[in-house]
Amino acid sequence: MSVKKISRARRAAHQVLLRVARDGAYADRALDAVLERSGLQPRDRNLVTELVYGTLRSLANIDFILSTLATRPLSKMPASVLVAMRLGAYQILYMRVPARAAVNESVALVSSDHRFASGFVNAVLRKLAVMHEAGEVPQPRDSIADPLEALAVESSHPLWLLREVQRQRGAEVLAAFVAANNERPPLSLRVNVQRATREEVAKSLLDYGCEVELPERFPSALLVRNAGAVSELPGFLEGHFSVQDLAAQLVAVLAEPHGAMTILDLCAAPGGKTCHLAELDPEGLVIAVDLHPAKTRLIAQSAERLGLTNIVVAAADATNHEAIEDVLFDHKREEVDLIVVDAPCSGMGTLRRNPELRSQSETAVTGLCKLQDNILDTAALLVRSGGHIVYSVCTTTDAEGSDRVKAFLERHPEMSRVDPPDHLKHFVDTCNGYVGSCLRTWPDIHGTDGFFAARLRKQ
């Protein structure tokens, strides 16, 4: 088959998945970059998005099935060949795409660079199509003795994460947990209360043709479907809203910025919480710090779009308290009322939106915990007496959440826990045995990303 007959959408999806597989790229960033220069129409852009996220969301199960059908190890295949096979398998197994089209397009994807592999790809995918039609696709539970391991493969979740959730919540929740993570989440928006009301934004989106839901426990949030490109939605350029998951919106609410505070947002990129803090305390000053200068520029761009003039940005290492002190000095601040530490983490609470993280190993958590400790220690040195630190991570692991708070309090007796306000009680969980001391969200319980957050006060 001529390479020219490959649909542009499938070629774009192949490019994105290849970047993720070969270069370790983040799927959302790679997808945005490819779509931006693709010139594709909305329908084809939606197809690319479905192919990319769907394939990544089902990757472990797809690879299990392909490994049972292939005559050579998947690990020995060129990345571009394996990605093409995964794309074809996803369409056969999960989409209403004619099997012949899925097979032929996948073969065409490898024909130009790896012509020797085209026959192999054709044979494997045709065999899969026949087995799928007959209801005979290999199932992990039929060949993997350990039920938890079989569930990990079938649901494309890290086995170590399922063991963690089972320890935390019991085996009976696992089916609901993986099902929630494998759903396609709606677009989650946070209304900029300085420029619009939720009702105003909802009406404009409804008039535009979107489906809009107003979640009850999130007074500034909207859930939107059939949105298309966010930058083209009414109100985006006017700064009426930002894209932010519901759980992430709880962090600034927990922090309760008010009364012209000096607020330090460490690890601030991409800036969602920075802007939320500034919206809630328009008379205050939010100093947003991130290690990477390019990311601080993105924060500044978001602040400008939202009309938030009370945000300043700086590039600095959050583990180096002297460097952060220099930033404060530059902005004529000696004391900080509130510090938000939205720490780098494993991201295990965001598997709905970042399915490429499913390949992350448990060993990565150890290094992240050390980094989280170092950043918290910086915050403890910089917050004033009577001030607060809010620590948050977008993961459900105890090691990165409640364990870090417990260890921090042991290192810093001058710090103490502060219970969340009553209006957040729906999200309250225990923190190393202390009832009602932190927030925790779960995809299967709250319909949000999995988050942990705790508020701490300096005596």
N, C-alpha and C positions, 0 to 999 in steps of 0.2 A: 504494500500500500504506500502511496506517495505521502510524504510528510506533510505536503500542502493540505491534505484533507483533514488534518487534526483540527478539531475545533479550538478556537482561540481561548475559550474558557478552560478547557482541559489542559491546554499547554500552560496557561497561567497558573492553574492549580498545581501542576507538576513542578513549575519553577519555585513556587512557595514551599511545597513539601520537601523539595530537594534542599533548599536553604536550611530548613529546620533539621533535616536528617544529617546533612553533611557539615553544616557550619554551626549548628546549635542555635540558630536564630530563633527569636520569639515569633510565634506564628502571627500575632496581630500586626507586628511591625513589618514583617516580611510581606504579609498580605496587603497592607496599606501601600507599601512601596510598589508592588507589582500592579495593583489596581489603578494607582495614580497615573501610571504611564501606559495603561493597557488600551484606553479608549473604548472599553466595553460598555454596552448598554446596561441599564439596571438589571434586567432579567439575567444576563450573562454574569454580571458581577455577583448576583445572588447565588448563581450556580457555583462560581468559583469559591465563594465563602462556604457553601454547603459541602463541597468536595474536600476542602482543606480541613475544616473543623470536624466534619464527620469522620474522615479518615483517621485523624489524630485521636478522636474520641474513642475509636474502635480499634486502635492500632494493635494492641496485644492479641486480641481475638483474631484479627485478620492475619497476623503473622503466624499464629498457631495453626490456622487453617491452611495457609500457604505452605507451611513447613511440612504438613502431612501429605501434601500433593506434589511438592517439588522433589526432583531427583538430586538436587544439590543443596547444601546449606544456604540459608538466606544470608548469613554473614559473609559468604564468599562472593556474593553478587555485587556488581557495581551499584553504587547508590542510586543512580538514575534509573537503572533497570528495576531495582526493588521498589522504588517509589511508583513507577508506572504500574507494576503488578498490584501494589496496594490500592492505587486509584481504581483499577479495573475491578478488584475484588470488592471494594466498598460499593461500587455502583451495582454490581451483581447481587450482593447480599442485602443492601439496605435501601436502594433507590429503585424507582420505577423506570429504569433505563433498560431498553432492549439489550439482552445479553450480547448479541452480535455486535452492537455498537460499542459496548463497553470493552469487549475483547479487541476489536479492530483498532479502536483509538489507542488503547494501551500498547498494542503491537507497534503502531505507527510512532508512538512516542520514543521507542527505543531503536527504531530502524535506522535513523540517521547516524547516531553515535555508536551504537552497539548492535550492528546488523546481525552478528552471530547469535544474539540472544533473542531475536524476534520469534524464531520457531519455538524456543523454550517457553517464552511468555505466552504465546498462542496456545500451546498444549496445556499448560497449567490452568489458564483462565477458562479455556473451553471445558476442561474437566470439571472445574468448579461450577460452571454454569449448568452442566448436566446434573451434577449432584444436587445443586440448589433446586432445580426444577423438580427433582425426584424426592426432595426432602431428606437427603442423605448427607448433608454437610457435616463433617466431623465436629463433635462437641467436646469441649474440655472436660466436662463432667464424666464422659465415657472413658477417658484414658488417664485422668489425673486422680489419684487415689485420695489426696487430701482435699476435702470439700472447700476449704478456705482458699487454697491455691487454685482450685478450679474456678471459683468465683472471681478471683483476681484476674485470671486470664480472660474469662468470659466477659467480664465487665470492663476490662482494660484498666485496672487499678493496680497501684503498687501493692504487693503482698504485705510489705511491712506496714503500710498505712492501714490496711484492713485489720491487721493484728492490733494496731494501736486503737482503732475505733472499737473493736471488739472488747478490748481491755477496759476502755472508758465507759462504754454504753451497753455492752452485751451483744451476743451474736444475733439476737432477734432483730436488731435494727439494720443489719448490714445490707439486706436486700433493698430496703427503702433508701439507704444512704447512697449506694451505687446508682440506683435508678435516678435519684435526684441529680447526681453529678453528671449523668449522661443525657439529661434533658438539654434542649437548646434554650438558654435563658433569654428573656426579653431584654430589650434595651432599657437600661435603668438611668433615669435622669434626676438631677437635683436642681430644683428651681432656685435661681438667684433672687433671694427675697429683697435685695436692694433695687431690683429692676422690674420685677413682675410678681404676680401671685400665681399659685399653682392652678387656680381655676382659669386664669387668662392663658397660661401656656397650654393647658389641656384643651381649651376650646380651639386655639390656633392649630394644634396638631390634629384634632378631630376634623376640622375644616379642610386640612391638608390631605386627609384620607387615611390617617393612622388609626390604629386601635389603641385606646388609652385606658389605663387602669390607675386609680388613685389608691395606693396601699394604705390601709387604715393606720398603722402604727408608725408611719413615716410621713409627717405632715408636709415636708418639702419635696417629696419624691413622686415620680411618675414612672409607670412601666409602659413601654411603648412597643407595639408590633407593627410590621409593614412600614417601617420608617424609611428604608433606603439609606442614602448617605446622610450622616448626621449633619455635616456641614451645610447641607442644602435645606435642612428643616427650617421652617419659619421661626424666627426668634434666636437662632444660633448666632448669627453675626451681630445681633443686637445685645448679646450677652445675657439672654433671659434664662439660660440653663447650662449645666455641665453634665457630662457623662460620668456617672459614679454609681457603683453598686450600692444597694440598700444598706448592707452591713457596714460598708466604709463610711456611710453618712452618719452612723452612730458615734463615730470617734469624736468628731467636733462637738456633737451634742453632749456627750459624756464630759468633755473638757469644760463646757459652760463658759466660754469666753464672754467677758462683759466689762463695762466700765473703763474703757480706754486702757486695756492691758498692754503690756509688752509681752509678745508671744514669740517663742522660738520654735520653729518647726524643723527638726532635724530629719535628714533623709527625706526631704520634702518632695522630690520628683515622684510622679509627674505633676503634682500640684493640686490634686483634687481636694485634699484636706486643708492645704494652705488657703485656698480660695474660700472654702467653707468657713474656716476660722475668721477670715477677714470679713465675710458677709455677716457673720453673727456679731462681730464687734467692730463696726465701721469706724469707731473713734480710736480704736487701738492700732498698734503697729505689729505686723506679722513679719518676722525675719525668717525667710525661707532659705535653708542651707542644704546643699547637696554636693557630693564629691565631684560631680562631673559638670564642667561649665556649660556644655551643650544642653544638659537637662535643666539647668537654672534658666537658660534662655527660654525654654519651653514654658516654664512656670511664669516668667514675665509676660510672655505672649498671651497666656490664658488670663492673667490678671488684667491685661489691657483690654482684651475682648469683653470681660465681665465688668469693666469700669471700676475696678478695685484699685484705688490709689494708695491704700494703706499697706501695701506689700512691697518689701524690698528683698532682693535675692543676693546670694553670695555662694561662691564655690569654696568649700572647705571640708576637711576631714572631720566627721562627727566623733571620731574616737580620740581626737586631739583637743583637749579642753583649752589649751593655750591658743590654738588656731581659732576656736570659736570665740574665745574672749577677745581676740583681735577683731573679729567680725562685729561683736557687740560694741567695741570701742569705736569702730568706724561709724557706727550709727548712734553714737552718743548715748549708749545704754550701759549702765553698770549692773542693774538687777533685771531679772527676768521673772515675770509673774507666773507664766505658764509655759511649759515645754512639752511638745508633742513628739514622741519617739515612735514613728511608724517604721519599725525596724525592717531591714532586709530579712527575708525568711524563705522557707521552702515553698511557700505559695500553695500548700496542699488544700487550702480552703477555696481555691479559685480554679479547680479542675474543670468546672463547667465552661469557663471563659478562656482558660489557658491549658488546653488539653496536652500540649507538648510537655508540660511539667510531670506528666505521669511516668516518665522514664527516669525521674530523679531518684537517686539512691538514698537510703537512710543515712549513710555515712556523711552526706553533705550537711545534715542537721547539726552535727557536732561542731563543725567550723562556724556555722551560722550562730550557734548559741554563744560562742566566745565573742563574736562580733556584737551580738545583741547586748551582752554584759558590758562590753567596753563602752558602747554608746550610752547605756543607762548610767554608767559611772560618770561619764562626762556631764550628763544632765543633772546628776545629783550635786555636782560642784557648782553649777551655774544658776540653779533655781534659788530664789530668795527664800528666807525663812517665812513660812506661811504660804508659800507658793505651791504649785502643783505640777506633777509630771503625769502625763497620760501615755501609757505604753500600749502599743497595739501591733498585731501581726495578722496577716491574712492567711492563717493556717489553723488547723485544728489539733496540732500536736501539743501535748502537755510540755514537752521539753522546751519548746519555743515560747510557750505561753505561761501557764501558772508556775511551772518550775523556775522560769526566769524571774518572776516576781518574788517568789519565795527566797531565791538565792540573793536577789538584790536587797531585800529587807534584812537578811542576815548580815550582809556586808555594810548596810547603812542603817544603823539603829535610829538615826535622826529622821528617817522616813517612816510613814505609816500608811495603811490602806484607807481609802475613803469609799464607802458604799455608794453605788450609783443612785441617782435620784429615782423617786418612785415611778415617774413616768417611763422609765426604762426597765421596770421590773420584769416585763415579759422576756427580756433577754438576759436576766441575771442567772449566773451559775456559781458554783462553789469554786474557791481558789485554794487548793491544797488544804481542804478541810474547813476553811473559813466561809461560812454560808453568806451569800449575798455580797461578795466582795469584788466581783468582776462581771464583765459581759462576755457571752460566748454565743455565737450564732452557728446554725447548721443548715446546710441546703435542704435536708429532708424535713426539718422542723419549721424553719422560718422562711424558706423560699429565697434565701440569700446566699452569698458566698459564706464560707466558714471563717469566722473572725474571732479573735480574742482581744479584749481590751481591759485595762485596769487603770484606776486613778489613784495616785499616791500623793501624800502631802508631806512637806518638809516642816518639822517642828520649829 
